[in-house]
Structure formats: C-alpha cells, structure tokens
C-alpha cells in the first residue's frame, strides 16, 4: 500500500463546522461527501476504506485530502475548471443564432401553431 502523501488533521473548529454541515444536510451532495471524507480521514481510515464506505473512488478521496491540505475547508467547494477559450465573440455568436432561425411566414402570428392549424384565443 503506498504511503499517504496528504494527511488530514482537523482543528476542533473545523471538525465542528463539518459536523454541523452534515447535521443540517442542506448543502449539495458533493459537499456533504467531501465533508464525510475529511472526517473519516481525520479519524485515520485509509483511502480504500473511505472509498468503500462512501461509495466513491479512491481518486476522489486522494483529491479531497490534497485539496484540504492546500485550502483547508475550501476543499469542500467545487473546483472550477477553466475550460476551453471561446471560439466566437458575442457579436459573432448573435449573428450565428440569427442566421439559424427560419424566416417568418407572412401573416403568421404565432410560431407555436402547427401548419394548417389556426391560432385561437380561447383562453
């Protein structure tokens, strides 16, 4: 078994914050799972044991440990990936959207009616 690179040592305040978060249960499921991972890691469970207990991958446990060491309770928050750069600017995107719309038919008051069916205001 490989030696752990990141050890989780929670302060009393951090532990209390995580336990309150779990008791309230109002946070997102991912955040709650990360909180459980940190609590179990602090209690000395191995990555494999935590992964089995919480039905997550060992990579998730390792990643959460690493984020805790780097950012403490910031490890609970979603990690934002930068993604690819936009290929079109706002003006080009508007032009593509406009060109993609079918032309309006003369006398057509509603685009929601099926062909051959007249729109009625019977509400």
C-alpha positions as CSV (number, residue, x, y, z in Angstrom):
1,X,0.0,0.0,0.0
2,X,1.5,3.4,-1.0
3,X,2.3,5.8,1.8
4,X,-0.1,8.7,2.2
5,X,1.2,12.0,0.8
6,X,-1.5,14.2,2.4
7,X,-2.6,13.9,6.0
8,X,-5.8,15.4,7.3
9,X,-5.6,17.0,10.7
10,X,-8.8,18.9,11.6
11,X,-8.8,21.5,14.3
12,X,-11.7,21.4,16.7
13,X,-13.4,24.3,14.9
14,X,-13.0,22.6,11.5
15,X,-14.4,19.4,12.9
16,X,-17.4,21.2,14.4
17,X,-18.0,23.0,11.2
18,X,-18.1,19.8,9.2
19,X,-20.3,18.0,11.7
20,X,-22.8,20.9,11.6
21,X,-22.8,20.9,7.9
22,X,-23.7,17.2,7.9
23,X,-26.3,17.6,10.6
24,X,-28.1,20.4,8.7
25,X,-27.9,18.4,5.4
26,X,-28.8,21.5,3.3
27,X,-25.6,21.6,1.3
28,X,-25.1,19.8,-2.0
29,X,-24.4,16.1,-2.1
30,X,-20.9,16.5,-3.3
31,X,-20.1,18.9,-0.5
32,X,-21.5,16.5,2.1
33,X,-19.5,13.6,0.7
34,X,-16.3,15.7,0.8
35,X,-17.1,16.6,4.5
36,X,-17.6,12.9,5.3
37,X,-14.3,12.1,3.5
38,X,-12.4,14.6,5.6
39,X,-14.0,13.5,8.9
40,X,-13.1,9.8,8.2
41,X,-9.6,10.7,7.0
42,X,-9.1,12.6,10.3
43,X,-10.2,9.5,12.2
44,X,-7.4,7.6,10.5
45,X,-9.2,5.5,7.9
46,X,-7.3,4.6,4.7
47,X,-8.3,5.9,1.3
48,X,-9.7,2.5,0.3
49,X,-11.8,2.2,3.5
50,X,-13.3,5.6,3.0
51,X,-13.9,5.0,-0.7
52,X,-15.8,1.7,0.1
53,X,-17.8,3.3,3.0
54,X,-18.9,6.3,0.9
55,X,-19.2,4.5,-2.5
56,X,-16.7,6.9,-4.2
57,X,-13.5,6.3,-6.0
58,X,-10.1,6.3,-4.2
59,X,-9.1,9.1,-6.5
60,X,-11.9,11.3,-5.1
61,X,-10.6,10.6,-1.6
62,X,-7.0,11.4,-2.5
63,X,-8.0,14.5,-4.3
64,X,-10.1,15.7,-1.4
65,X,-7.2,15.1,1.0
66,X,-4.9,17.1,-1.2
67,X,-7.3,20.0,-1.5
68,X,-7.8,20.1,2.2
69,X,-4.0,20.3,2.8
70,X,-3.8,23.1,0.2
71,X,-7.0,25.0,1.1
72,X,-8.4,23.7,4.4
73,X,-12.2,23.9,4.3
74,X,-12.1,25.4,0.9
75,X,-11.7,21.8,-0.2
76,X,-15.4,21.4,0.2
77,X,-16.2,23.9,-2.6
78,X,-16.5,22.9,-6.2
79,X,-13.3,23.1,-8.2
80,X,-13.8,25.3,-11.2
81,X,-12.1,24.1,-14.4
82,X,-11.2,26.9,-16.8
83,X,-12.3,25.1,-19.9
84,X,-11.5,26.0,-23.5
85,X,-11.4,29.5,-24.7
86,X,-14.5,30.8,-26.6
87,X,-14.3,30.4,-30.3
88,X,-16.8,33.2,-31.1
89,X,-17.2,36.6,-29.5
90,X,-20.6,37.9,-28.5
91,X,-21.3,39.6,-31.9
92,X,-20.3,36.5,-33.9
93,X,-22.5,34.3,-31.7
94,X,-25.5,36.6,-32.1
95,X,-25.0,36.5,-35.9
96,X,-24.9,32.7,-36.0
97,X,-28.1,32.5,-33.8
98,X,-29.9,35.0,-36.1
99,X,-28.9,33.2,-39.3
100,X,-30.1,29.8,-37.8
101,X,-33.7,31.0,-37.3
102,X,-36.2,30.1,-40.1
103,X,-37.8,33.1,-41.8
104,X,-41.2,34.1,-40.5
105,X,-44.2,33.3,-42.8
106,X,-46.3,36.3,-43.9
107,X,-49.4,36.6,-41.7
108,X,-48.0,34.1,-39.1
109,X,-48.9,35.5,-35.7
110,X,-47.6,32.5,-33.7
111,X,-44.7,30.2,-34.3
112,X,-46.2,27.7,-31.9
113,X,-49.1,26.6,-34.1
114,X,-48.8,23.6,-36.4
115,X,-49.1,24.1,-40.1
116,X,-52.7,24.2,-41.3
117,X,-54.0,25.0,-37.8
118,X,-55.2,28.5,-36.9
119,X,-54.2,30.0,-33.6
120,X,-57.2,30.8,-31.4
121,X,-57.5,32.9,-28.4
122,X,-60.0,30.8,-26.5
123,X,-58.4,31.2,-23.1
